[in-house]
């Protein structure tokens, strides 16, 4: 499985990707992860990736142009023969469940885009396949959600846990 994570804070993923069965999955080749730093696609002197909401409102949103550029760069970096499944991690998204993890684990490639600020410019939604949420609460960013999605999915891949029956006997299986 290939996963690209589009984020403003790639340094948050270091220990997560190196330790436990996530690290073993990478070492064995069952998982390949690419971290796409959103700031690389920022505009101007300060590499801005945020802007005021087009329709007004408080706070800032992730710019559509820079977010889409980062998603497209992540897709190119994966080099998957088929288009990766594009996911926005947002509080408004469909609730992430074990069934959804199982479905995503069957995909060859995923792009998980982590939100920040007050979310994404609405135009970004036209460039993704779905939005996922961990539940009815708000996080500062989508990085923790991305880690949850990756962990829930890769533990379903053959050989990652070591015992194939482990995932069939769990609470939500």
GROMACS elastic network, one bead per residue, 0.5 to 0.9 nm:
[ bonds ]
;  ai    aj funct       b0    kb
    1    29     6  0.84894   500
    1    30     6  0.60468   500
    1    32     6  0.63264   500
    1    33     6  0.86140   500
    1   105     6  0.75255   500
    1   106     6  0.82819   500
    1   107     6  0.71227   500
    1   108     6  0.51556   500
    1   109     6  0.58298   500
    1   110     6  0.81085   500
    1   154     6  0.79065   500
    1   157     6  0.82857   500
    2    30     6  0.84219   500
    2    31     6  0.58227   500
    2    33     6  0.59616   500
    2    34     6  0.79624   500
    2    78     6  0.69639   500
    2    80     6  0.81279   500
    2    84     6  0.86513   500
    2   107     6  0.86357   500
    2   108     6  0.62427   500
    2   110     6  0.63514   500
    2   111     6  0.85491   500
    3    31     6  0.75239   500
    3    32     6  0.62258   500
    3    34     6  0.63330   500
    3    35     6  0.85402   500
    3    78     6  0.77158   500
    3    84     6  0.85884   500
    3   108     6  0.86327   500
    3   109     6  0.56483   500
    3   111     6  0.57512   500
    3   112     6  0.73391   500
    3   150     6  0.79206   500
    4    32     6  0.83481   500
    4    33     6  0.56318   500
    4    35     6  0.57296   500
    4    36     6  0.68434   500
    4    71     6  0.86504   500
    4    74     6  0.59053   500
    4    75     6  0.74235   500
    4    77     6  0.81856   500
    4    78     6  0.69863   500
    4   109     6  0.79356   500
    4   110     6  0.62550   500
    4   112     6  0.62087   500
    4   113     6  0.83090   500
    5    10     6  0.83096   500
    5    33     6  0.74972   500
    5    34     6  0.63036   500
    5    36     6  0.59559   500
    5    37     6  0.84000   500
    5    71     6  0.87672   500
    5    74     6  0.76004   500
    5   110     6  0.83809   500
    5   111     6  0.58136   500
    5   113     6  0.58647   500
    5   114     6  0.73316   500
    5   143     6  0.85388   500
    5   146     6  0.73575   500
    6     9     6  0.88609   500
    6    10     6  0.81686   500
    6    34     6  0.85499   500
    6    35     6  0.61518   500
    6    37     6  0.60726   500
    6    38     6  0.61355   500
    6    67     6  0.83929   500
    6    70     6  0.66463   500
    6    71     6  0.66606   500
    6    74     6  0.70892   500
    6   111     6  0.72587   500
    6   112     6  0.61663   500
    6   114     6  0.59932   500
    6   115     6  0.88838   500
    7    10     6  0.59272   500
    7    35     6  0.72779   500
    7    36     6  0.63058   500
    7    37     6  0.53963   500
    7    38     6  0.54424   500
    7    39     6  0.82296   500
    7    70     6  0.88348   500
    7   112     6  0.86546   500
    7   113     6  0.64680   500
    7   114     6  0.53196   500
    7   115     6  0.75909   500
    7   116     6  0.87827   500
    7   141     6  0.89669   500
    7   142     6  0.80013   500
    7   143     6  0.70783   500
    8    11     6  0.89583   500
    8    36     6  0.83910   500
    8    37     6  0.56352   500
    8    38     6  0.51236   500
    8    39     6  0.60651   500
    8    49     6  0.88943   500
    8   114     6  0.78177   500
    8   115     6  0.85847   500
    8   116     6  0.81014   500
    8   143     6  0.88770   500
    9    12     6  0.58825   500
    9    13     6  0.80847   500
    9    37     6  0.70678   500
    9    38     6  0.82865   500
    9    39     6  0.88920   500
    9   143     6  0.78012   500
   10    13     6  0.57475   500
   10    14     6  0.76566   500
   10    35     6  0.62005   500
   10    36     6  0.74703   500
   10    37     6  0.62943   500
   10    38     6  0.89815   500
   10   143     6  0.85680   500
   11    14     6  0.57598   500
   11    15     6  0.88755   500
   12    15     6  0.77096   500
   12    16     6  0.79033   500
   12   143     6  0.75170   500
   12   144     6  0.88166   500
   13    16     6  0.52164   500
   13    17     6  0.60214   500
   13    18     6  0.85965   500
   13    35     6  0.85402   500
   13   143     6  0.80351   500
   13   147     6  0.79005   500
   14    17     6  0.55331   500
   14    18     6  0.63542   500
   14    19     6  0.88437   500
   15    18     6  0.50314   500
   15    19     6  0.59320   500
   15    23     6  0.87394   500
   16    19     6  0.58384   500
   16    20     6  0.80533   500
   16    22     6  0.71230   500
   16    23     6  0.76299   500
   16   147     6  0.75593   500
   17    20     6  0.83287   500
   17    21     6  0.89273   500
   17    22     6  0.56924   500
   17    23     6  0.52404   500
   17    24     6  0.89346   500
   17    26     6  0.77334   500
   17    33     6  0.83120   500
   17   147     6  0.89586   500
   18    21     6  0.86897   500
   18    22     6  0.67814   500
   18    24     6  0.78164   500
   18    26     6  0.81627   500
   18    27     6  0.89472   500
   19    22     6  0.61939   500
   19    24     6  0.74266   500
   20    23     6  0.56184   500
   20    24     6  0.65259   500
   20    25     6  0.88430   500
   21    25     6  0.58865   500
   21    26     6  0.84978   500
   21   151     6  0.86760   500
   21   154     6  0.88078   500
   21   155     6  0.78811   500
   21   160     6  0.67866   500
   21   161     6  0.69504   500
   22    25     6  0.51005   500
   22    26     6  0.63969   500
   22    27     6  0.86787   500
   22    31     6  0.80198   500
   22   150     6  0.84264   500
   22   151     6  0.68961   500
   22   154     6  0.75192   500
   22   155     6  0.82433   500
   22   160     6  0.82899   500
   23    26     6  0.51666   500
   23    27     6  0.61393   500
   23    28     6  0.86024   500
   23    31     6  0.88391   500
   24    28     6  0.60085   500
   24    29     6  0.85051   500
   24    30     6  0.85885   500
   24    31     6  0.88205   500
   24   160     6  0.74587   500
   25    28     6  0.51958   500
   25    29     6  0.61921   500
   25    30     6  0.51173   500
   25    31     6  0.53429   500
   25    32     6  0.82866   500
   25   154     6  0.76306   500
   25   155     6  0.87452   500
   25   157     6  0.89999   500
   25   159     6  0.85143   500
   25   160     6  0.57657   500
   25   161     6  0.87553   500
   26    29     6  0.51702   500
   26    30     6  0.60300   500
   26    32     6  0.58099   500
   26    33     6  0.76792   500
   27    30     6  0.77687   500
   27    31     6  0.79527   500
   27    32     6  0.88789   500
   28    31     6  0.75885   500
   28   160     6  0.84718   500
   29    32     6  0.66107   500
   30   154     6  0.81559   500
   30   157     6  0.75045   500
   30   158     6  0.83215   500
   30   159     6  0.81813   500
   30   160     6  0.72954   500
   31   154     6  0.73641   500
   31   157     6  0.89889   500
   32    78     6  0.86944   500
   33    78     6  0.84796   500
   34    74     6  0.72873   500
   34    77     6  0.73021   500
   34    78     6  0.70900   500
   35    74     6  0.77076   500
   36    39     6  0.88548   500
   36    40     6  0.82577   500
   36    70     6  0.66890   500
   36    71     6  0.80120   500
   36    73     6  0.74752   500
   36    74     6  0.57635   500
   36    77     6  0.85884   500
   37    40     6  0.57826   500
   37    41     6  0.78237   500
   37    70     6  0.74419   500
   38    41     6  0.56188   500
   38    42     6  0.69330   500
   38    49     6  0.73503   500
   38    66     6  0.73141   500
   38    67     6  0.69188   500
   38    69     6  0.85374   500
   38    70     6  0.56641   500
   38    71     6  0.86448   500
   39    43     6  0.85214   500
   39    47     6  0.60404   500
   39    48     6  0.71973   500
   39    49     6  0.64885   500
   39    66     6  0.83226   500
   39    70     6  0.86041   500
   40    43     6  0.87160   500
   40    47     6  0.71889   500
   40    66     6  0.88223   500
   40    70     6  0.79187   500
   41    47     6  0.71140   500
   41    48     6  0.83874   500
   41    49     6  0.74734   500
   41    65     6  0.86801   500
   41    66     6  0.53636   500
   41    67     6  0.76922   500
   41    69     6  0.64270   500
   41    70     6  0.61142   500
   42    45     6  0.88850   500
   42    46     6  0.76282   500
   42    50     6  0.84948   500
   42    63     6  0.89340   500
   42    65     6  0.88887   500
   42    66     6  0.57992   500
   42    67     6  0.87027   500
   43    46     6  0.69905   500
   43    49     6  0.67808   500
   43    66     6  0.75795   500
   44    47     6  0.51336   500
   44    48     6  0.64551   500
   45    48     6  0.79073   500
   48    51     6  0.79108   500
   48    63     6  0.84927   500
   48    66     6  0.84611   500
   49    61     6  0.84550   500
   49    62     6  0.58642   500
   49    63     6  0.55387   500
   49    64     6  0.86435   500
   49    65     6  0.85617   500
   49    66     6  0.59589   500
   49    67     6  0.74568   500
   50    60     6  0.60458   500
   50    61     6  0.53584   500
   50    64     6  0.87550   500
   50    66     6  0.84983   500
   50   116     6  0.89594   500
   50   117     6  0.80607   500
   50   120     6  0.87766   500
   50   121     6  0.88942   500
   51    54     6  0.83540   500
   51    59     6  0.86635   500
   51    60     6  0.53433   500
   51    61     6  0.55948   500
   51    62     6  0.65341   500
   51    63     6  0.58803   500
   51   121     6  0.85151   500
   52    55     6  0.86133   500
   52    56     6  0.70604   500
   52    57     6  0.77997   500
   52    58     6  0.78347   500
   52    59     6  0.66902   500
   52    61     6  0.61327   500
   52    62     6  0.87372   500
   52    63     6  0.86261   500
   52   121     6  0.89396   500
   53    56     6  0.50810   500
   53    57     6  0.62142   500
   53    58     6  0.76886   500
   53    59     6  0.76297   500
   53    60     6  0.62100   500
   53    61     6  0.59775   500
   53    62     6  0.88694   500
   53    63     6  0.88657   500
   53   118     6  0.88864   500
   53   120     6  0.88577   500
   53   121     6  0.67550   500
   53   122     6  0.88585   500
   54    57     6  0.83932   500
   54   121     6  0.77090   500
   54   122     6  0.88444   500
   57    60     6  0.85235   500
   58   118     6  0.81245   500
   59   117     6  0.69363   500
   59   118     6  0.59990   500
   60    63     6  0.88798   500
   60   116     6  0.88400   500
   60   117     6  0.57243   500
   60   118     6  0.56707   500
   60   119     6  0.77571   500
   60   120     6  0.87621   500
   61    64     6  0.88056   500
   61   115     6  0.86826   500
   61   116     6  0.74085   500
   61   117     6  0.57259   500
   61   118     6  0.51667   500
   61   119     6  0.51259   500
   61   120     6  0.50582   500
   61   121     6  0.56621   500
   62    65     6  0.89333   500
   62    66     6  0.78713   500
   62    67     6  0.67795   500
   62   115     6  0.71777   500
   62   116     6  0.68593   500
   62   117     6  0.70904   500
   62   118     6  0.77938   500
   62   119     6  0.61247   500
   62   121     6  0.57317   500
   62   124     6  0.88104   500
   63    66     6  0.56400   500
   63    67     6  0.60034   500
   63    68     6  0.84961   500
   63   120     6  0.67209   500
   63   121     6  0.56709   500
   63   123     6  0.88633   500
   63   124     6  0.81224   500
   64    67     6  0.52022   500
   64    68     6  0.59530   500
   64    69     6  0.84170   500
   64   120     6  0.71838   500
   64   121     6  0.54606   500
   64   122     6  0.76338   500
   64   123     6  0.59703   500
   64   124     6  0.51789   500
   64   125     6  0.89228   500
   65    68     6  0.53724   500
   65    69     6  0.61112   500
   65    70     6  0.86634   500
   65   123     6  0.89204   500
   65   124     6  0.81207   500
   66    69     6  0.50158   500
   66    70     6  0.61590   500
   66    71     6  0.86547   500
   67    70     6  0.51299   500
   67    71     6  0.62423   500
   67    72     6  0.86606   500
   67   113     6  0.84009   500
   67   120     6  0.83329   500
   67   121     6  0.89441   500
   67   124     6  0.71312   500
   68    71     6  0.50025   500
   68    72     6  0.60974   500
   68    73     6  0.85005   500
   68   124     6  0.66329   500
   68   127     6  0.70629   500
   69    72     6  0.51664   500
   69    73     6  0.61061   500
   69    74     6  0.85821   500
   70    73     6  0.50338   500
   70    74     6  0.60863   500
   70    75     6  0.85617   500
   70   113     6  0.89174   500
   71    74     6  0.50779   500
   71    75     6  0.62073   500
   71    76     6  0.87129   500
   71    86     6  0.80612   500
   71   111     6  0.72591   500
   71   112     6  0.86860   500
   71   113     6  0.74060   500
   71   127     6  0.86889   500
   71   128     6  0.89690   500
   72    75     6  0.50139   500
   72    76     6  0.62607   500
   72    77     6  0.86397   500
   73    76     6  0.50640   500
   73    77     6  0.61431   500
   73    78     6  0.87253   500
   74    77     6  0.50107   500
   74    78     6  0.63184   500
   74    79     6  0.88299   500
   74   111     6  0.72130   500
   75    78     6  0.52913   500
   75    79     6  0.65977   500
   75    80     6  0.75352   500
   75    83     6  0.75334   500
   75    84     6  0.67073   500
   75   109     6  0.89680   500
   75   110     6  0.87348   500
   75   111     6  0.72381   500
   76    79     6  0.52316   500
   76    80     6  0.78425   500
   77    80     6  0.84202   500
   78    84     6  0.83867   500
   78   109     6  0.78209   500
   79    82     6  0.85414   500
   80    83     6  0.66537   500
   80    84     6  0.69507   500
   80   108     6  0.78514   500
   80   109     6  0.68835   500
   81    84     6  0.87288   500
   82   108     6  0.81388   500
   82   109     6  0.81456   500
   83    86     6  0.86306   500
   83   109     6  0.77184   500
   83   110     6  0.88390   500
   84   107     6  0.80777   500
   84   108     6  0.72724   500
   84   110     6  0.50176   500
   84   111     6  0.63525   500
   85   104     6  0.84914   500
   85   107     6  0.75707   500
   85   108     6  0.85472   500
   85   109     6  0.63182   500
   85   111     6  0.61006   500
   85   112     6  0.85679   500
   85   128     6  0.77331   500
   85   129     6  0.63693   500
   85   130     6  0.83934   500
   86   109     6  0.88804   500
   86   110     6  0.60063   500
   86   112     6  0.63953   500
   86   113     6  0.77688   500
   86   127     6  0.78200   500
   86   129     6  0.51674   500
   86   130     6  0.67540   500
   86   131     6  0.86245   500
   87   110     6  0.73704   500
   87   111     6  0.59464   500
   87   113     6  0.61358   500
   87   114     6  0.89343   500
   87   128     6  0.58998   500
   87   129     6  0.60276   500
   87   130     6  0.51526   500
   87   131     6  0.54758   500
   87   132     6  0.68873   500
   88    93     6  0.78469   500
   88   111     6  0.83803   500
   88   112     6  0.60714   500
   88   114     6  0.65754   500
   88   115     6  0.73569   500
   88   120     6  0.88768   500
   88   124     6  0.89067   500
   88   125     6  0.79061   500
   88   128     6  0.69065   500
   88   129     6  0.82345   500
   88   130     6  0.64471   500
   88   132     6  0.62979   500
   88   133     6  0.86736   500
   88   142     6  0.85786   500
   89    92     6  0.85830   500
   89    93     6  0.70230   500
   89   112     6  0.68771   500
   89   113     6  0.60186   500
   89   114     6  0.55007   500
   89   115     6  0.62722   500
   89   130     6  0.88258   500
   89   131     6  0.57780   500
   89   132     6  0.50850   500
   89   133     6  0.59033   500
   89   134     6  0.83847   500
   89   141     6  0.86353   500
   89   142     6  0.56222   500
   89   143     6  0.85510   500
   89   145     6  0.67945   500
   89   146     6  0.72211   500
   90    93     6  0.53954   500
   90    94     6  0.87548   500
   90   114     6  0.77749   500
   90   115     6  0.65045   500
   90   119     6  0.70507   500
   90   120     6  0.85097   500
   90   131     6  0.62816   500
   90   132     6  0.59806   500
   90   133     6  0.53490   500
   90   134     6  0.83560   500
   90   138     6  0.85170   500
   90   139     6  0.89491   500
   90   141     6  0.86103   500
   90   142     6  0.70034   500
   90   145     6  0.87979   500
   91    94     6  0.84017   500
   91    95     6  0.87105   500
   91   119     6  0.86616   500
   91   131     6  0.86063   500
   91   132     6  0.74318   500
   91   134     6  0.73081   500
   91   135     6  0.69605   500
   91   136     6  0.68201   500
   91   137     6  0.67642   500
   91   138     6  0.60663   500
   91   139     6  0.79908   500
   92    95     6  0.86336   500
   92   131     6  0.73925   500
   92   132     6  0.74978   500
   92   133     6  0.64947   500
   92   135     6  0.88996   500
   92   136     6  0.84536   500
   93    96     6  0.84020   500
   93   130     6  0.75727   500
   93   134     6  0.83967   500
   93   135     6  0.87002   500
   94   130     6  0.80577   500
   94   131     6  0.61128   500
   94   133     6  0.56779   500
   94   134     6  0.83674   500
   94   135     6  0.84993   500
   95   100     6  0.86606   500
   95   131     6  0.88120   500
   95   132     6  0.58787   500
   95   134     6  0.57743   500
   95   135     6  0.57944   500
   95   136     6  0.84133   500
   96    99     6  0.81967   500
   96   100     6  0.60529   500
   96   101     6  0.72245   500
   96   132     6  0.58667   500
   96   133     6  0.57420   500
   96   134     6  0.54319   500
   96   135     6  0.74319   500
   96   149     6  0.79392   500
   97   100     6  0.50737   500
   97   101     6  0.62378   500
   97   102     6  0.86653   500
   97   134     6  0.82316   500
   97   172     6  0.86289   500
   98   102     6  0.61726   500
   98   103     6  0.86346   500
   98   152     6  0.74660   500
   98   153     6  0.85897   500
   98   172     6  0.61904   500
   98   173     6  0.70777   500
   99   102     6  0.50946   500
   99   103     6  0.63185   500
   99   104     6  0.87381   500
   99   172     6  0.82018   500
   99   173     6  0.78648   500
  100   103     6  0.50252   500
  100   104     6  0.61534   500
  100   105     6  0.84933   500
  100   153     6  0.87655   500
  101   104     6  0.51348   500
  101   105     6  0.59895   500
  101   106     6  0.87550   500
  101   149     6  0.69362   500
  101   150     6  0.86309   500
  101   152     6  0.59218   500
  101   153     6  0.50083   500
  101   154     6  0.87098   500
  101   156     6  0.81688   500
  102   105     6  0.51172   500
  102   106     6  0.66401   500
  102   152     6  0.81894   500
  102   153     6  0.63346   500
  102   156     6  0.67654   500
  103   106     6  0.54574   500
  103   107     6  0.72493   500
  103   153     6  0.84341   500
  104   107     6  0.53997   500
  104   108     6  0.86898   500
  104   109     6  0.87870   500
  104   110     6  0.78193   500
  104   149     6  0.88504   500
  104   153     6  0.65562   500
  105   108     6  0.78845   500
  105   109     6  0.89253   500
  105   150     6  0.88204   500
  105   152     6  0.84522   500
  105   154     6  0.64590   500
  105   155     6  0.86919   500
  105   156     6  0.66007   500
  105   157     6  0.67316   500
  106   109     6  0.89727   500
  106   153     6  0.85806   500
  106   156     6  0.88781   500
  106   157     6  0.81685   500
  107   110     6  0.71232   500
  112   142     6  0.88821   500
  112   146     6  0.64041   500
  112   149     6  0.86596   500
  113   142     6  0.73989   500
  113   143     6  0.85548   500
  113   146     6  0.78509   500
  114   141     6  0.63449   500
  114   143     6  0.56537   500
  114   144     6  0.87796   500
  114   145     6  0.78845   500
  114   146     6  0.69418   500
  115   118     6  0.81116   500
  115   119     6  0.54889   500
  115   120     6  0.65654   500
  115   140     6  0.83717   500
  115   141     6  0.53327   500
  115   142     6  0.50223   500
  115   143     6  0.79450   500
  116   119     6  0.55992   500
  116   120     6  0.77477   500
  116   139     6  0.86980   500
  116   140     6  0.63458   500
  116   142     6  0.67746   500
  117   120     6  0.81928   500
  117   140     6  0.71798   500
  117   141     6  0.73519   500
  118   140     6  0.89426   500
  119   122     6  0.87765   500
  119   141     6  0.86522   500
  120   123     6  0.80090   500
  120   124     6  0.65643   500
  120   125     6  0.80399   500
  121   124     6  0.58477   500
  121   125     6  0.79537   500
  122   125     6  0.57718   500
  122   126     6  0.80068   500
  123   126     6  0.58207   500
  123   127     6  0.77671   500
  124   127     6  0.55457   500
  124   128     6  0.71540   500
  125   128     6  0.55880   500
  125   129     6  0.80372   500
  125   130     6  0.80044   500
  125   131     6  0.82224   500
  126   129     6  0.80359   500
  128   131     6  0.77901   500
  132   135     6  0.89150   500
  132   145     6  0.88539   500
  133   136     6  0.77980   500
  133   137     6  0.88205   500
  133   145     6  0.75611   500
  134   137     6  0.79347   500
  134   145     6  0.64854   500
  134   148     6  0.83391   500
  134   149     6  0.88003   500
  135   138     6  0.82560   500
  138   141     6  0.83779   500
  139   142     6  0.69564   500
  139   144     6  0.81968   500
  139   145     6  0.84853   500
  140   143     6  0.87983   500
  141   144     6  0.73002   500
  141   145     6  0.80628   500
  142   145     6  0.50846   500
  142   146     6  0.60895   500
  142   147     6  0.87285   500
  143   146     6  0.50080   500
  143   147     6  0.63387   500
  143   148     6  0.87367   500
  144   147     6  0.50911   500
  144   148     6  0.63326   500
  144   149     6  0.87717   500
  145   148     6  0.50502   500
  145   149     6  0.62510   500
  145   150     6  0.86465   500
  146   149     6  0.51348   500
  146   150     6  0.61353   500
  146   151     6  0.85477   500
  147   150     6  0.51645   500
  147   151     6  0.60718   500
  147   152     6  0.84844   500
  148   151     6  0.52192   500
  148   152     6  0.59867   500
  148   153     6  0.84661   500
  149   152     6  0.52238   500
  149   153     6  0.60670   500
  149   154     6  0.85612   500
  150   153     6  0.52672   500
  150   154     6  0.60255   500
  150   155     6  0.85205   500
  151   154     6  0.54663   500
  151   155     6  0.62039   500
  151   156     6  0.89088   500
  152   155     6  0.58363   500
  152   156     6  0.71756   500
  153   156     6  0.55505   500
  153   157     6  0.71812   500
  154   157     6  0.51689   500
  154   158     6  0.86389   500
  154   160     6  0.70179   500
  154   161     6  0.89021   500
  155   158     6  0.80410   500
  155   159     6  0.86089   500
  155   160     6  0.58476   500
  155   161     6  0.60820   500
  155   167     6  0.76210   500
  156   159     6  0.86063   500
  156   160     6  0.73788   500
  156   161     6  0.79637   500
  156   164     6  0.85998   500
  156   167     6  0.65866   500
  157   160     6  0.58380   500
  157   161     6  0.80861   500
  157   164     6  0.89709   500
  158   161     6  0.76846   500
  158   162     6  0.81227   500
  158   163     6  0.87185   500
  158   164     6  0.67778   500
  159   162     6  0.50817   500
  159   163     6  0.70408   500
  159   164     6  0.69128   500
  160   163     6  0.81537   500
  160   164     6  0.86018   500
  161   164     6  0.71076   500
  161   166     6  0.73456   500
  161   167     6  0.83783   500
  162   166     6  0.83056   500
  163   166     6  0.55534   500
  163   167     6  0.82042   500
  164   167     6  0.65775   500
  164   168     6  0.75668   500
  165   168     6  0.52100   500
  165   169     6  0.64431   500
  166   169     6  0.57607   500
  166   170     6  0.68425   500
  167   170     6  0.55422   500
  167   171     6  0.89647   500
  167   173     6  0.68750   500
  168   171     6  0.87502   500
  168   172     6  0.87552   500
  168   173     6  0.56364   500
  169   172     6  0.84064   500
  169   173     6  0.65865   500
  170   173     6  0.54873   500
